[in-house]
Amino acid sequence: MRTRTGPRVSRLAGLVAVAFATLALVPTTAAAYRDTAQAQTSADQSPLLTASTRMTPTNTYLANTATALQDDGTLWVWGFRGNGLAGNGTLTVPSTAPPTPVILPNDGYTGANHRYIVRVAGTSLDDYYPTDINYTGLAALSDDGVVYTWGGSSTNNVMGRPSSPIPYTQPGPVSIPGAVVDLRSSSGVFMALTSTGDLYTWGNPQGRGITGQGTPTASSPTPSLIMSGVHSIGAGMWNGWAIRGDFDVNDSTTGVFWWGWANAGSSYASDPSGDNLGTNRNAPFRSTNLSPFAQSGCDTVGVVMGSAADTCTIRSLTGHYFGNQLVLDGGHLVTWGDASNQGTGRPYVSGAVSAQPLALTMPNNDPVEAVAPSQDYVQVLGQSGQVYMFGRYSFGRGPDPTLGTPSTTNIVAPAQILPLGSTVTAIGAFGYSGTALNADGSYVNWGGGTAGGNNNTYSSIINSWAANTAPTNAVQGLTTMIPPGA
């Protein structure tokens, strides 16, 4: 992409040097990525529920609507399915109904058998208002690089496409030039990265510039190009990130860029740039403190962050209501945000210190495999197969580390969720809920709460695929569901 001539990260002083000094204490390991499911095609477009079935958890900002991606490329949806979120042409499917499949249309597909889903994203206002049609939506990326949306309205441009000829109760294609390789969402905006490194956004800017389209309120009815030459992308609660080349202090086009809402010090998710300036950015803007983490392998374009093809030193960028998380090659985790609300995994010292990107180690120095932030707390999958959590339980009620039952005791430092054991292969989250896949195919889910309600009203936490009997009057602890064929 370009020749490097500027100083490297090892010469930099200050905050980044402190972060790397801490990271040096963590043993070097393999890259923090593992394929958990290989999408497979079947002979027809019927859901493939066989002994090989795996329901891989997904991570969305769509509260109370659970999604899991089957290994034949079918997306299953349960919980709240109003607003057309079931994707089957019906405006409302009862929450008590069994999970419903979303199968993409085959129109224009040139591959073998059927078009299958490889990535999923979803959005609802601030990740806790689940039912307002003007803010909800699901999106899926197909194996041939097409994005489909459904389950919302055009009021805030969340669908990114007209309602005709395909209504918003069914998956309809979104017009994006070229082949899309990655799909993400914040709690209002969808982001799509093409194979040529072009980054498009559409959705609800919330008056905070979350679309990155140039002003606080800019929003286009169809995807708008906001940046080119992008290696990979990540998303937080109210922001997006884009990596553009190995960082060169003398080349302002390289490093980590961000856009969206920012707060100085210890407030909400703090400043997602890691610079603690508290200044919103309405278009991609380079981060001073995050960019040096893009040390090498970031010069190619159109790469799925954290995939087997990704050689960049930054493997993951995620965020939740109270903080942000960055995973480096080797399984090193860096966090920053609002420690007064347990958003960093560290005790609160001051707003300024909380807003600094600093290393966070898991118990026993377990390298990080994946991060799945829920609304108020963060799930971390270690390469050992164990799951750790930190964050604010006082409202969302996460699982007790020892018992797995709903707890209101906030977790300041990462704690292992002992009942999950050490066989977890994938994790996910949505709203105040979490999910985990075990090596034997069993699917664990918990939570179910929503804004102002500590209950499982929408049956987003289930204990049976066909005849769910999980209570709806209270938030649920660790609940195991066995998918058909598992």
Stockholm file with secondary structure:
# STOCKHOLM 1.0

chainA/1-486         MRTRTGPRVSRLAGLVAVAFATLALVPTTAAAYRDTAQAQTSADQSPLLTASTRMTPTNTYLANTATALQDDGTLWVWGFRGNGLAGNGTLTVPSTAPPTPVILPNDGYTGANHRYIVRVAGTSLDDYYPTDINYTGLAALSDDGVVYTWGGSSTNNVMGRPSSPIPYTQPGPVSIPGAVVDLRSSSGVFMALTSTGDLYTWGNPQGRGITGQGTPTASSPTPSLIMSGVHSIGAGMWNGWAIRGDFDVNDSTTGVFWWGWANAGSSYASDPSGDNLGTNRNAPFRSTNLSPFAQSGCDTVGVVMGSAADTCTIRSLTGHYFGNQLVLDGGHLVTWGDASNQGTGRPYVSGAVSAQPLALTMPNNDPVEAVAPSQDYVQVLGQSGQVYMFGRYSFGRGPDPTLGTPSTTNIVAPAQILPLGSTVTAIGAFGYSGTALNADGSYVNWGGGTAGGNNNTYSSIINSWAANTAPTNAVQGLTTMIPPGA
#=GR chainA/1-486 SS CCCCCSCCGGGCCTHHHHHHHHHTTSCCCSCSCCCCCCCCCCSSSSCCCSTTCCEEECBCBCTTEEEEEETTSCEEEEECBTTTTTCSSCSCBCTTSCCEEECCCCTTCCSSSCCCEEEEEEECGGGTCCSCTTTCEEEEEETTSCEEEESSCSTTSCSCSCSSSSCTTSCEEECCSSCEEEEEECSSEEEEEETTSCEEEEECCTTTTTTCSSSTTCCCSSCEEEESSCCEEEECSSEEEEEESSCBTTBTTSEEEEEECCCSSSSTTCCTTSSCCCCCEEEEEECTTTGGGCCSSCCSSSCCTTSTTCCSSEEEEEEETTEEEEEETTTEEEEEECGGGTCSSSCCCCHHHHTSCEEECCGGGCCEEEEEECSSEEEEEETTSCEEEEECCTTTCEECTTTCSEECCCEEEEEECGGGTTCEEEEEEETTEEEEEETTSCEEEEECCBTTBCSCTTCCSCSCSSSCCCCSSSCEEEEEECCTTC
#=GC SS_cons         CCCCCSCCGGGCCTHHHHHHHHHTTSCCCSCSCCCCCCCCCCSSSSCCCSTTCCEEECBCBCTTEEEEEETTSCEEEEECBTTTTTCSSCSCBCTTSCCEEECCCCTTCCSSSCCCEEEEEEECGGGTCCSCTTTCEEEEEETTSCEEEESSCSTTSCSCSCSSSSCTTSCEEECCSSCEEEEEECSSEEEEEETTSCEEEEECCTTTTTTCSSSTTCCCSSCEEEESSCCEEEECSSEEEEEESSCBTTBTTSEEEEEECCCSSSSTTCCTTSSCCCCCEEEEEECTTTGGGCCSSCCSSSCCTTSTTCCSSEEEEEEETTEEEEEETTTEEEEEECGGGTCSSSCCCCHHHHTSCEEECCGGGCCEEEEEECSSEEEEEETTSCEEEEECCTTTCEECTTTCSEECCCEEEEEECGGGTTCEEEEEEETTEEEEEETTSCEEEEECCBTTBCSCTTCCSCSCSSSCCCCSSSCEEEEEECCTTC
//
